[in-house]
Amino acid sequence: NMVSSFRVSELQVLLGFAGRNKSGRKHDLLMRALHLLKSGCSPAVQIKIRELYRRRYPRTLEGLSDLSAIKSSVFSLDSSSSPVEPDLAVAGIHSLPSTSVTSHSPSSPVGSVLLQDTKPTFEMQQPSPPIPPVHPDVQLKNLPFYDVLDVLIKPTSLVQSSIQRFQEKFFIFALTPQQVREICISRDFLPGGRRDYTVQVQLRLCLAETSCPQEDNYPNSLCIKVNGKLFPLPGYAPPPKNGIEQKRPGRPLNITSLVRLSSAVPNQISISWASEIGKNYSMSVYLVRQLTSAMLLQRLKMKGIRNPDHSRALIKEKLTADPDSEIATTSLRVSLTCPLGKMRLTIPCRAVTCTHLQCFDAALYLQMNEKKPTWICPVCDKKAAYESLILDG
């Protein structure tokens, strides 16, 4: 393996060039470099790897025209050593049928790789359907109750690799020592009396659409394994309707309990699903911090209170007679009771997208969405996202 043969100084040069953390012991540096390679590195990084390798072993790479030949041979060597081999197509690695690999003695400086017949031969193939990009420009909708601390796996297409209905893909990510520490020290009591990590590893799935920010969306017959252990999907799948399987409502998945909290050992995620015609999905993994409704309420108060003059102007506008209408509004009735808790309003709030005067209680609204995030205005039943909420003066 080209990267495995690098010394500490070469690993630091490579990681620094790729914009990754280059501090730590050789084992940590090597794990980061291998993760960079398997998660799909840019052509510039591939050229840098060739350059560093050629600098150390000048005669090894003669005759090779592409780093992908090296990468395909590297992974074929280790197929017997790991129980499950990650899908190489996800990392952008393509095998060449004419490249054969034979093993040499361990003392060989080439790292036990000898390439024969370096001129690839190509066979005529049938035209294949267009393959979605490995890393599409998918944007996910922000989750008010989670702050994203780091991206562990950026949005990656769940590419269909065969004509079979059920597909399976493998993904690998590694945690840095700092990330492991943040998770471990965050264990605390959450609402409901349960003890859990407030810094979590979060898996999100959505449609591979780039037109607008996407909501969480699961493919059909979804099955997720983390480090070989089955991850139980939250909630209940709706019962079949007219014999057709109903989809689970999408939500982010907290996989922290199955993640190896160690920077020395990488984590593997296996995702299997039933392919659907005309639908492609994307997965991504984040390190997030879970927030409570009290924290969101504090942030809302820090945004400030809307000037009472705005409400007065809105009242005047509604009471102004419309010359084209035979009906005139002479009075407006607004209740001081919250439509959610049926109690007197303590923190009057509404969304800037709403046109009504009636408010609801901000604390109750946030607590309700903490249990089940719908973000629907209880007055007009329209979307009232957290970003659009304002305290009424």
C-alpha positions as CSV (number, residue, x, y, z in Angstrom):
1,N,0.0,0.0,0.0
2,M,1.5,3.3,-1.1
3,V,0.2,5.3,1.8
4,S,1.1,2.6,4.4
5,S,4.8,2.8,3.3
6,F,5.0,6.5,4.1
7,R,7.1,7.8,6.9
8,V,5.8,10.3,9.5
9,S,7.2,13.3,7.6
10,E,5.5,12.2,4.4
11,L,2.2,11.5,6.1
12,Q,2.3,15.0,7.7
13,V,3.0,16.5,4.2
14,L,0.1,14.6,2.7
15,L,-2.4,15.5,5.5
16,G,-1.3,19.1,5.5
17,F,-1.8,19.3,1.8
18,A,-5.3,17.9,2.1
19,G,-6.2,20.3,4.9
20,R,-6.4,17.6,7.6
21,N,-5.0,17.5,11.1
22,K,-1.3,16.5,10.9
23,S,-0.4,16.1,14.5
24,G,-0.2,12.9,16.5
25,R,1.6,9.6,16.4
26,K,2.3,7.7,13.2
27,H,-0.6,5.3,13.7
28,D,-3.1,8.2,14.0
29,L,-1.6,9.9,10.9
30,L,-1.8,6.7,8.9
31,M,-5.5,6.1,9.9
32,R,-6.3,9.7,8.8
33,A,-4.5,9.2,5.5
34,L,-6.2,5.9,4.8
35,H,-9.6,7.4,5.7
36,L,-8.9,10.3,3.3
37,L,-8.0,7.8,0.5
38,K,-11.1,5.6,1.1
39,S,-13.6,8.5,1.4
40,G,-12.7,9.7,-2.1
41,C,-9.8,12.1,-2.5
42,S,-9.4,14.8,-5.1
43,P,-7.2,14.4,-8.2
44,A,-4.8,16.9,-6.6
45,V,-4.4,14.7,-3.5
46,Q,-3.9,11.7,-5.8
47,I,-1.1,13.5,-7.6
48,K,0.5,14.4,-4.3
49,I,0.5,10.8,-3.2
50,R,2.2,9.7,-6.4
51,E,4.7,12.5,-6.0
52,L,5.6,11.5,-2.4
53,Y,5.8,7.8,-3.3
54,R,8.0,8.5,-6.4
55,R,10.3,10.6,-4.2
56,R,10.9,7.6,-2.0
57,Y,10.8,4.8,-4.6
58,P,11.8,6.4,-7.9
59,R,11.4,3.3,-10.1
60,T,8.2,1.8,-8.7
61,L,5.7,4.0,-10.6
62,E,7.3,3.9,-14.1
63,G,4.7,3.1,-16.7
64,L,1.7,3.8,-14.6
65,S,-0.7,6.5,-16.0
66,D,-3.2,6.7,-13.1
67,L,-3.2,6.3,-9.4
68,S,-6.5,4.3,-9.6
69,A,-4.5,1.3,-10.8
70,I,-2.4,1.4,-7.6
71,K,-5.5,1.9,-5.4
72,S,-7.4,-1.0,-7.0
73,S,-4.4,-3.3,-6.5
74,V,-3.9,-2.2,-2.9
75,F,-7.4,-3.0,-1.8
76,S,-7.4,-6.4,-3.6
77,L,-4.4,-7.4,-1.5
78,D,-6.2,-6.9,1.8
79,S,-9.6,-8.5,0.9
80,S,-8.9,-11.6,3.0
81,S,-7.8,-9.7,6.1
82,S,-11.0,-7.7,6.7
83,P,-14.4,-9.4,7.3
84,V,-16.3,-6.9,5.1
85,E,-14.6,-4.9,2.4
86,P,-15.9,-1.3,1.9
87,D,-17.4,-0.6,-1.5
88,L,-14.6,0.8,-3.5
89,A,-16.9,2.6,-6.0
90,V,-18.0,4.9,-3.2
91,A,-14.4,6.1,-2.8
92,G,-14.0,6.6,-6.5
93,I,-11.7,3.6,-7.0
94,H,-12.0,1.6,-10.2
95,S,-10.3,-1.7,-10.9
96,L,-8.4,-2.4,-14.1
97,P,-8.8,-6.0,-15.4
98,S,-5.3,-6.2,-16.9
99,T,-3.4,-5.3,-13.7
100,S,-2.3,-8.4,-11.7
101,V,-0.7,-8.4,-8.3
102,T,1.8,-10.8,-6.9
103,S,3.3,-10.9,-3.4
104,H,6.9,-10.3,-2.6
105,S,9.0,-10.8,0.5
106,P,8.4,-8.4,3.4
107,S,11.9,-7.0,3.0
108,S,11.0,-5.5,-0.4
109,P,10.8,-1.7,-0.1
110,V,7.9,-1.6,-2.5
111,G,5.6,-2.8,0.2
112,S,4.9,-6.2,-1.3
113,V,3.2,-4.8,-4.5
114,L,4.5,-5.7,-7.9
115,L,2.5,-4.6,-10.9
116,Q,2.7,-6.6,-14.1
117,D,1.4,-5.6,-17.6
118,T,0.9,-2.0,-16.8
119,K,-0.8,-1.2,-20.1
120,P,-4.5,-1.5,-19.4
121,T,-6.7,-3.3,-22.0
122,F,-10.3,-2.2,-22.4
123,E,-13.2,-4.3,-23.6
124,M,-16.3,-2.9,-25.4
125,Q,-19.1,-2.5,-22.8
126,Q,-22.8,-1.8,-23.2
127,P,-23.7,1.9,-22.4
128,S,-24.6,2.1,-18.7
129,P,-27.1,4.6,-17.1
130,P,-25.6,7.8,-15.7
131,I,-24.1,7.3,-12.2
132,P,-25.0,10.0,-9.7
133,P,-22.0,11.8,-8.2
134,V,-20.3,10.3,-5.2
135,H,-20.5,13.6,-3.3
136,P,-23.5,15.5,-4.6
137,D,-24.1,19.1,-3.6
138,V,-27.0,18.1,-1.3
139,Q,-28.0,20.4,1.5
140,L,-30.0,19.2,4.5
141,K,-32.5,21.3,6.4
142,N,-31.1,22.6,9.6
143,L,-32.3,20.9,12.8
144,P,-33.0,23.5,15.5
145,F,-32.3,21.1,18.3
146,Y,-28.8,20.2,17.0
147,D,-25.6,22.2,16.5
148,V,-23.3,20.7,13.9
149,L,-19.8,20.5,15.3
150,D,-18.1,18.6,12.5
151,V,-18.8,16.7,9.3
152,L,-17.6,13.0,9.5
153,I,-18.9,11.9,6.1
154,K,-20.1,14.5,3.7
155,P,-23.3,13.8,1.7
156,T,-22.6,10.7,-0.3
157,S,-24.8,9.0,-2.9
158,L,-26.2,5.6,-2.3
159,V,-25.3,4.4,-5.7
160,Q,-27.1,1.3,-7.2
161,S,-24.3,-1.2,-8.0
162,S,-26.4,-4.0,-9.6
163,I,-29.7,-4.7,-11.2
164,Q,-30.9,-6.5,-8.0
165,R,-33.7,-4.8,-6.0
166,F,-31.9,-4.8,-2.7
167,Q,-28.6,-2.9,-2.6
168,E,-25.9,-2.6,0.1
169,K,-23.1,0.0,0.6
170,F,-20.4,0.3,3.2
171,F,-18.9,3.6,4.6
172,I,-15.9,4.2,6.9
173,F,-15.2,7.1,9.2
174,A,-12.7,7.7,12.1
175,L,-12.9,10.0,15.1
176,T,-10.1,12.2,16.2
177,P,-8.9,12.1,19.8
178,Q,-10.6,15.5,20.4
179,Q,-13.9,14.3,19.0
180,V,-13.8,11.2,21.2
181,R,-13.1,13.3,24.3
182,E,-16.0,15.7,23.5
183,I,-18.4,12.7,23.2
184,C,-17.2,11.0,26.4
185,I,-17.4,14.1,28.6
186,S,-20.9,15.0,27.3
187,R,-22.8,12.2,29.0
188,D,-25.6,13.8,30.9
189,F,-29.2,13.5,32.0
190,L,-31.6,14.4,29.1
191,P,-35.3,15.4,29.4
192,G,-37.3,12.3,30.4
193,G,-34.8,11.1,33.0
194,R,-32.7,9.1,30.6
195,R,-28.9,9.4,30.5
196,D,-27.3,9.9,27.1
197,Y,-24.5,11.7,25.3
198,T,-25.4,15.3,24.4
199,V,-22.6,15.3,21.8
200,Q,-23.6,12.6,19.3
201,V,-22.7,10.9,16.1
202,Q,-25.7,11.5,13.8
203,L,-26.6,9.7,10.6
204,R,-28.9,11.5,8.1
205,L,-30.5,10.1,4.9
206,C,-32.3,12.2,2.3
207,L,-33.2,12.3,-1.4
208,A,-30.2,13.2,-3.5
209,E,-31.9,16.5,-4.7
210,T,-29.9,19.7,-5.1
211,S,-32.8,22.0,-5.9
212,C,-33.5,22.9,-2.2
213,P,-32.5,21.9,1.3
214,Q,-33.8,18.4,1.9
215,E,-35.7,16.9,4.8
216,D,-34.7,13.5,6.3
217,N,-36.1,10.8,4.1
218,Y,-35.5,7.0,4.3
219,P,-35.3,4.6,1.4
220,N,-37.7,1.6,1.3
221,S,-36.7,-1.5,3.3
222,L,-33.9,0.4,5.1
223,C,-31.5,-1.6,7.2
224,I,-28.5,0.0,9.0
225,K,-25.6,-1.8,10.7
226,V,-22.9,0.0,12.6
227,N,-19.7,-2.0,13.2
228,G,-21.6,-5.1,12.4
229,K,-24.5,-4.5,14.9
230,L,-28.0,-3.8,13.7
231,F,-29.2,-0.3,14.5
232,P,-32.9,-0.2,15.5
233,L,-34.8,2.5,13.5
234,P,-36.8,4.9,15.7
235,G,-40.6,4.9,15.8
236,Y,-42.9,2.4,14.3
237,A,-43.3,1.7,10.6
238,P,-46.9,2.4,9.5
239,P,-48.9,-0.7,8.7
240,P,-49.2,-1.7,5.0
241,K,-51.9,0.0,3.0
242,N,-53.6,-2.0,0.3
243,G,-50.7,-4.5,0.5
244,I,-48.1,-1.8,-0.2
245,E,-45.3,-1.2,2.4
246,Q,-45.6,2.3,3.9
247,K,-42.5,4.4,4.5
248,R,-41.2,5.4,7.9
249,P,-41.2,9.1,8.6
250,G,-37.7,10.4,8.2
251,R,-35.7,11.7,11.2
252,P,-32.0,12.0,12.1
253,L,-30.5,8.8,13.6
254,N,-28.3,8.9,16.8
255,I,-25.8,6.0,16.3
256,T,-23.5,7.0,19.1
257,S,-24.3,3.9,21.2
258,L,-22.8,1.6,18.4
259,V,-19.8,3.8,17.6
260,R,-16.3,2.8,18.8
261,L,-15.3,5.7,21.0
262,S,-11.6,5.4,20.0
263,S,-9.4,7.3,17.6
264,A,-7.3,4.2,16.9
265,V,-10.1,2.1,15.3
266,P,-12.3,3.3,12.4
267,N,-16.0,2.8,12.3
268,Q,-18.0,1.1,9.6
269,I,-21.6,1.7,8.5
270,S,-23.5,-0.7,6.4
271,I,-26.7,0.5,4.7
272,S,-29.0,-1.8,2.7
273,W,-32.1,-0.6,1.0
274,A,-34.6,-1.4,-1.8
275,S,-33.9,0.6,-4.9
276,E,-36.7,2.7,-6.4
277,I,-36.9,3.8,-10.1
278,G,-36.1,7.5,-10.5
279,K,-35.1,8.0,-6.8
280,N,-31.6,8.4,-5.6
281,Y,-30.7,8.8,-1.9
282,S,-27.8,10.4,-0.1
283,M,-26.3,9.7,3.4
284,S,-24.1,11.8,5.6
285,V,-22.7,11.6,9.1
286,Y,-22.1,14.5,11.5
287,L,-20.9,15.2,15.0
288,V,-23.6,17.2,16.7
289,R,-24.5,18.7,20.0
290,Q,-28.1,18.2,21.2
291,L,-29.9,21.3,22.5
292,T,-32.9,21.5,24.8
293,S,-36.0,23.7,24.5
294,A,-34.7,25.9,27.3
295,M,-31.6,26.6,25.3
296,L,-33.6,27.5,22.2
297,L,-35.8,29.7,24.2
298,Q,-32.8,31.6,25.5
299,R,-31.5,32.0,22.0
300,L,-34.9,33.3,20.9
301,K,-34.9,35.9,23.7
302,M,-31.4,37.0,22.6
303,K,-32.9,37.9,19.2
304,G,-34.9,40.6,20.9
305,I,-38.5,41.5,21.1
306,R,-40.4,42.9,18.1
307,N,-41.3,46.6,18.5
308,P,-44.9,47.1,19.7
309,D,-45.3,49.7,16.9
310,H,-45.3,46.8,14.4
311,S,-48.3,45.2,16.1
312,R,-50.1,48.6,16.2
313,A,-49.5,49.1,12.5
314,L,-50.8,45.6,11.8
315,I,-54.0,46.3,13.8
316,K,-54.5,49.6,11.9
317,E,-54.0,47.9,8.6
318,K,-56.7,45.2,9.5
319,L,-59.2,47.9,10.7
320,T,-58.7,50.1,7.6
321,A,-61.8,50.0,5.5
322,D,-61.3,48.3,2.1
323,P,-63.1,50.5,-0.6
324,D,-63.7,47.5,-2.8
325,S,-65.4,45.5,0.0
326,E,-68.9,46.0,1.4
327,I,-67.8,44.4,4.7
328,A,-65.8,46.5,7.1
329,T,-63.9,45.2,10.1
330,T,-64.8,47.3,13.2
331,S,-63.1,45.2,15.9
332,L,-60.4,42.5,16.4
333,R,-60.5,40.0,19.2
334,V,-57.2,38.4,20.4
335,S,-57.1,35.9,23.3
336,L,-54.5,36.1,26.0
337,T,-54.8,32.3,26.4
338,C,-52.2,30.2,24.6
339,P,-53.9,27.9,22.1
340,L,-51.5,25.1,23.1
341,G,-51.6,25.0,26.9
342,K,-54.9,26.8,27.3
343,M,-53.2,28.9,30.0
344,R,-52.4,32.6,30.1
345,L,-49.6,33.6,27.7
346,T,-46.2,34.2,29.5
347,I,-43.9,34.6,26.4
348,P,-46.1,35.7,23.5
349,C,-44.6,34.5,20.2
350,R,-45.5,34.0,16.5
351,A,-43.8,33.5,13.2
352,V,-42.9,36.4,10.9
353,T,-44.6,34.5,8.1
354,C,-48.0,34.5,9.9
355,T,-50.5,37.3,9.2
356,H,-52.7,36.9,12.3
357,L,-52.4,38.9,15.6
358,Q,-53.0,35.9,17.9
359,C,-49.8,34.7,19.6
360,F,-48.9,31.4,21.3
361,D,-46.5,30.7,24.2
362,A,-42.9,30.3,23.0
363,A,-41.9,28.0,25.8
364,L,-44.8,25.6,25.2
365,Y,-44.3,25.7,21.5
366,L,-40.6,24.7,21.8
367,Q,-41.3,22.0,24.3
368,M,-43.9,20.5,22.0
369,N,-41.5,20.5,19.1
370,E,-38.8,19.0,21.3
371,K,-40.9,15.9,21.7
372,K,-42.2,15.8,18.1
373,P,-40.7,18.3,15.7
374,T,-43.5,19.5,13.4
375,W,-43.0,23.3,13.5
376,I,-46.6,24.0,12.6
377,C,-48.3,27.2,13.9
378,P,-51.1,26.2,16.3
379,V,-53.2,29.2,15.2
380,C,-53.2,29.1,11.3
381,D,-51.7,25.5,10.8
382,K,-49.0,26.9,8.5
383,K,-45.2,26.3,8.8
384,A,-43.6,28.2,11.6
385,A,-40.0,27.2,11.6
386,Y,-37.7,28.1,14.5
387,E,-35.7,30.6,12.4
388,S,-38.9,32.6,11.7
389,L,-40.1,32.9,15.3
390,I,-40.2,36.3,17.0
391,L,-41.2,37.4,20.5
392,D,-44.1,39.8,20.2
393,G,-43.9,43.1,21.9
